[in-house]
């Protein structure tokens, strides 16, 4: 794992820490659905070594009267009963996420706009969105679209980088966050240009730019077969 992380070293010329995170939710509508699992891997450079500094994984209690939809249980394996037994209050999750994101931290995720939209609504309702303010953001889906042809799911990236023996796309946030770490490191080994994608999110032109947009992020249409990297197409 340490050898894998070494490919991320150039990012630590700008950041003290990278937090790679993932969410599982009750649906696709961030304004109505809820985060039910939040997981993250914090990577830091300490004593000359780039390594995992912290792993975070929590189930979040549902709002009163809410249930995990059957299709979400089929996808993730997460049940209403499991959350009731092992979940933590959403206010507690917000405090812990705020601590996790503190300092000079780069926030990274695969399809980051989706996760950040849900996270913002969670923090706005139960905590403080200040922990997102001023934080640089990296969307690894945008990077992958520049590297490989369609399809572009996390499972496709795992296969493309031949990581099947190390990680899997399980639709559980803890395992998917770890898988994203490996994919990110493989991307950094393949091409040292991840810093060029910071705060730059691509979107499929026929679907239009996502709404609402994150103020600190630049959104650009990203064709499936881009003639050159997105950061050169501004």
Secondary structure, 3 states (H helix, E strand, C coil): CHHHHHHHHHHHHCCCEEEEEEEEECCCCCCCCCEEEEEEEEEEEECCEEEEEEEEEEEECCCCCCCCCHHHHHHHCCCHHHHHHHCECHHHHHHHHHHHCCCCEEEEECCHHHHHHHHHHHHHHHCCHHHHCCCCEEEHHHHHHHHCCCCCCHHHHHHHCCCCCCCCCCCCHHHHHHHHHHHHHHHHHHCCCHHHHCCEEEECHHHCCCCCCCCCCEEEECCCCCCCCHHHCC
